[in-house]
């Protein structure tokens, strides 16, 4: 495992290892922000099981709403494809150079409704 040698070279020089470490740090923080800004539904134990809050609202079928939904779907698709390609490149680099670059794990509370 040459992870420590990469980190040492990153700390002592301003070359490619330093840029790699800096970019990975920026990617980690952007992914953390993206994941922590998602809103997840909250279960309220005081409400009855068939409460109105638990019902999924009917979708808005106006052309403006449909266009907005389609744009959001396209953006999500593009984002997923980009992260999948980046994840694939990182895992190949880890395998080739015997490195461990870690994974993004969201800890703490996520924002909720």
ChimeraX commands (.cxc) that place a marker at each C-alpha (Angstrom):
marker #1 position 0.00,0.00,0.00 radius 0.5
marker #1 position 1.63,3.22,-1.16 radius 0.5
marker #1 position -0.90,5.60,0.36 radius 0.5
marker #1 position 1.53,6.95,2.95 radius 0.5
marker #1 position 4.20,7.65,0.36 radius 0.5
marker #1 position 1.63,9.57,-1.73 radius 0.5
marker #1 position 0.61,11.63,1.31 radius 0.5
marker #1 position 4.24,12.30,2.22 radius 0.5
marker #1 position 5.06,13.44,-1.32 radius 0.5
marker #1 position 1.94,15.61,-1.27 radius 0.5
marker #1 position 3.02,17.26,1.97 radius 0.5
marker #1 position 6.59,17.95,0.90 radius 0.5
marker #1 position 6.15,19.06,-2.71 radius 0.5
marker #1 position 3.82,21.12,-4.86 radius 0.5
marker #1 position 3.71,18.63,-7.72 radius 0.5
marker #1 position 1.14,16.17,-8.96 radius 0.5
marker #1 position 0.63,14.38,-5.60 radius 0.5
marker #1 position -0.21,17.71,-3.95 radius 0.5
marker #1 position -2.72,18.60,-6.67 radius 0.5
marker #1 position -4.28,15.13,-6.45 radius 0.5
marker #1 position -4.70,15.40,-2.68 radius 0.5
marker #1 position -6.14,18.92,-2.95 radius 0.5
marker #1 position -8.62,17.90,-5.67 radius 0.5
marker #1 position -9.73,14.81,-3.73 radius 0.5
marker #1 position -10.33,17.00,-0.68 radius 0.5
marker #1 position -12.44,19.41,-2.72 radius 0.5
marker #1 position -14.41,16.51,-4.22 radius 0.5
marker #1 position -15.04,15.06,-0.78 radius 0.5
marker #1 position -16.35,18.35,0.58 radius 0.5
marker #1 position -18.60,18.99,-2.44 radius 0.5
marker #1 position -20.06,15.48,-2.21 radius 0.5
marker #1 position -20.59,15.89,1.54 radius 0.5
marker #1 position -22.43,19.18,0.96 radius 0.5
marker #1 position -24.53,17.63,-1.80 radius 0.5
marker #1 position -25.53,14.70,0.40 radius 0.5
marker #1 position -26.19,16.75,3.54 radius 0.5
marker #1 position -28.43,19.23,1.71 radius 0.5
marker #1 position -30.90,16.54,0.70 radius 0.5
marker #1 position -34.17,16.61,2.55 radius 0.5
marker #1 position -35.56,13.35,3.83 radius 0.5
marker #1 position -39.07,12.80,5.23 radius 0.5
marker #1 position -39.42,12.58,8.97 radius 0.5
marker #1 position -41.64,10.09,10.73 radius 0.5
marker #1 position -43.79,11.61,13.44 radius 0.5
marker #1 position -44.89,9.09,16.05 radius 0.5
marker #1 position -47.72,11.36,17.23 radius 0.5
marker #1 position -49.61,11.15,13.91 radius 0.5
marker #1 position -51.93,8.28,12.98 radius 0.5
marker #1 position -50.62,5.86,10.34 radius 0.5
marker #1 position -52.99,7.19,7.66 radius 0.5
marker #1 position -52.24,10.85,8.30 radius 0.5
marker #1 position -52.37,13.34,5.42 radius 0.5
marker #1 position -48.65,14.06,5.83 radius 0.5
marker #1 position -47.77,10.55,4.69 radius 0.5
marker #1 position -49.70,10.74,1.42 radius 0.5
marker #1 position -47.76,11.38,-1.74 radius 0.5
marker #1 position -49.15,14.48,-3.46 radius 0.5
marker #1 position -50.53,14.16,-6.98 radius 0.5
marker #1 position -48.00,15.32,-9.57 radius 0.5
marker #1 position -48.46,18.74,-11.15 radius 0.5
marker #1 position -49.29,18.22,-14.83 radius 0.5
marker #1 position -48.91,21.77,-16.12 radius 0.5
marker #1 position -46.40,22.12,-18.98 radius 0.5
marker #1 position -44.16,24.37,-16.88 radius 0.5
marker #1 position -44.02,21.82,-14.04 radius 0.5
marker #1 position -43.36,18.98,-16.48 radius 0.5
marker #1 position -40.48,20.90,-18.11 radius 0.5
marker #1 position -39.00,21.67,-14.71 radius 0.5
marker #1 position -39.28,18.01,-13.70 radius 0.5
marker #1 position -37.67,16.88,-16.97 radius 0.5
marker #1 position -34.78,19.31,-16.49 radius 0.5
marker #1 position -34.24,18.06,-12.94 radius 0.5
marker #1 position -34.31,14.46,-14.18 radius 0.5
marker #1 position -31.75,15.22,-16.91 radius 0.5
marker #1 position -29.49,17.01,-14.44 radius 0.5
marker #1 position -29.68,14.09,-12.01 radius 0.5
marker #1 position -28.88,11.65,-14.83 radius 0.5
marker #1 position -25.85,13.72,-15.89 radius 0.5
marker #1 position -24.65,13.99,-12.30 radius 0.5
marker #1 position -25.00,10.25,-11.74 radius 0.5
marker #1 position -23.09,9.47,-14.93 radius 0.5
marker #1 position -20.29,11.89,-13.99 radius 0.5
marker #1 position -19.91,10.47,-10.47 radius 0.5
marker #1 position -20.00,6.90,-11.79 radius 0.5
marker #1 position -17.22,7.69,-14.29 radius 0.5
marker #1 position -15.16,9.40,-11.60 radius 0.5
marker #1 position -15.71,6.53,-9.18 radius 0.5
marker #1 position -14.62,4.06,-11.85 radius 0.5
marker #1 position -11.44,6.06,-12.57 radius 0.5
marker #1 position -10.63,6.31,-8.85 radius 0.5
marker #1 position -11.09,2.58,-8.28 radius 0.5
marker #1 position -8.87,1.79,-11.28 radius 0.5
marker #1 position -6.17,4.14,-9.96 radius 0.5
marker #1 position -6.44,2.54,-6.53 radius 0.5
marker #1 position -5.99,-0.91,-8.04 radius 0.5
marker #1 position -3.11,0.06,-10.31 radius 0.5
marker #1 position -1.10,2.07,-7.78 radius 0.5
marker #1 position -2.08,0.11,-4.66 radius 0.5
marker #1 position -3.64,3.16,-2.96 radius 0.5
marker #1 position -6.63,3.61,-0.74 radius 0.5
marker #1 position -8.34,6.95,-1.42 radius 0.5
marker #1 position -11.30,6.28,0.88 radius 0.5
marker #1 position -15.03,6.68,0.40 radius 0.5
marker #1 position -17.47,9.50,1.20 radius 0.5
marker #1 position -19.46,8.71,4.33 radius 0.5
marker #1 position -21.97,11.23,5.63 radius 0.5
marker #1 position -21.93,11.40,9.40 radius 0.5
marker #1 position -24.12,13.42,11.69 radius 0.5
marker #1 position -27.60,14.73,11.11 radius 0.5
marker #1 position -29.02,15.24,7.66 radius 0.5
marker #1 position -31.37,18.12,7.05 radius 0.5
marker #1 position -34.96,17.06,7.21 radius 0.5
marker #1 position -38.29,18.63,6.27 radius 0.5
marker link #1:1,2 radius 0.2
marker link #1:2,3 radius 0.2
marker link #1:3,4 radius 0.2
marker link #1:4,5 radius 0.2
marker link #1:5,6 radius 0.2
marker link #1:6,7 radius 0.2
marker link #1:7,8 radius 0.2
marker link #1:8,9 radius 0.2
marker link #1:9,10 radius 0.2
marker link #1:10,11 radius 0.2
marker link #1:11,12 radius 0.2
marker link #1:12,13 radius 0.2
marker link #1:13,14 radius 0.2
marker link #1:14,15 radius 0.2
marker link #1:15,16 radius 0.2
marker link #1:16,17 radius 0.2
marker link #1:17,18 radius 0.2
marker link #1:18,19 radius 0.2
marker link #1:19,20 radius 0.2
marker link #1:20,21 radius 0.2
marker link #1:21,22 radius 0.2
marker link #1:22,23 radius 0.2
marker link #1:23,24 radius 0.2
marker link #1:24,25 radius 0.2
marker link #1:25,26 radius 0.2
marker link #1:26,27 radius 0.2
marker link #1:27,28 radius 0.2
marker link #1:28,29 radius 0.2
marker link #1:29,30 radius 0.2
marker link #1:30,31 radius 0.2
marker link #1:31,32 radius 0.2
marker link #1:32,33 radius 0.2
marker link #1:33,34 radius 0.2
marker link #1:34,35 radius 0.2
marker link #1:35,36 radius 0.2
marker link #1:36,37 radius 0.2
marker link #1:37,38 radius 0.2
marker link #1:38,39 radius 0.2
marker link #1:39,40 radius 0.2
marker link #1:40,41 radius 0.2
marker link #1:41,42 radius 0.2
marker link #1:42,43 radius 0.2
marker link #1:43,44 radius 0.2
marker link #1:44,45 radius 0.2
marker link #1:45,46 radius 0.2
marker link #1:46,47 radius 0.2
marker link #1:47,48 radius 0.2
marker link #1:48,49 radius 0.2
marker link #1:49,50 radius 0.2
marker link #1:50,51 radius 0.2
marker link #1:51,52 radius 0.2
marker link #1:52,53 radius 0.2
marker link #1:53,54 radius 0.2
marker link #1:54,55 radius 0.2
marker link #1:55,56 radius 0.2
marker link #1:56,57 radius 0.2
marker link #1:57,58 radius 0.2
marker link #1:58,59 radius 0.2
marker link #1:59,60 radius 0.2
marker link #1:60,61 radius 0.2
marker link #1:61,62 radius 0.2
marker link #1:62,63 radius 0.2
marker link #1:63,64 radius 0.2
marker link #1:64,65 radius 0.2
marker link #1:65,66 radius 0.2
marker link #1:66,67 radius 0.2
marker link #1:67,68 radius 0.2
marker link #1:68,69 radius 0.2
marker link #1:69,70 radius 0.2
marker link #1:70,71 radius 0.2
marker link #1:71,72 radius 0.2
marker link #1:72,73 radius 0.2
marker link #1:73,74 radius 0.2
marker link #1:74,75 radius 0.2
marker link #1:75,76 radius 0.2
marker link #1:76,77 radius 0.2
marker link #1:77,78 radius 0.2
marker link #1:78,79 radius 0.2
marker link #1:79,80 radius 0.2
marker link #1:80,81 radius 0.2
marker link #1:81,82 radius 0.2
marker link #1:82,83 radius 0.2
marker link #1:83,84 radius 0.2
marker link #1:84,85 radius 0.2
marker link #1:85,86 radius 0.2
marker link #1:86,87 radius 0.2
marker link #1:87,88 radius 0.2
marker link #1:88,89 radius 0.2
marker link #1:89,90 radius 0.2
marker link #1:90,91 radius 0.2
marker link #1:91,92 radius 0.2
marker link #1:92,93 radius 0.2
marker link #1:93,94 radius 0.2
marker link #1:94,95 radius 0.2
marker link #1:95,96 radius 0.2
marker link #1:96,97 radius 0.2
marker link #1:97,98 radius 0.2
marker link #1:98,99 radius 0.2
marker link #1:99,100 radius 0.2
marker link #1:100,101 radius 0.2
marker link #1:101,102 radius 0.2
marker link #1:102,103 radius 0.2
marker link #1:103,104 radius 0.2
marker link #1:104,105 radius 0.2
marker link #1:105,106 radius 0.2
marker link #1:106,107 radius 0.2
marker link #1:107,108 radius 0.2
marker link #1:108,109 radius 0.2
marker link #1:109,110 radius 0.2
marker link #1:110,111 radius 0.2
marker link #1:111,112 radius 0.2
marker link #1:112,113 radius 0.2
view
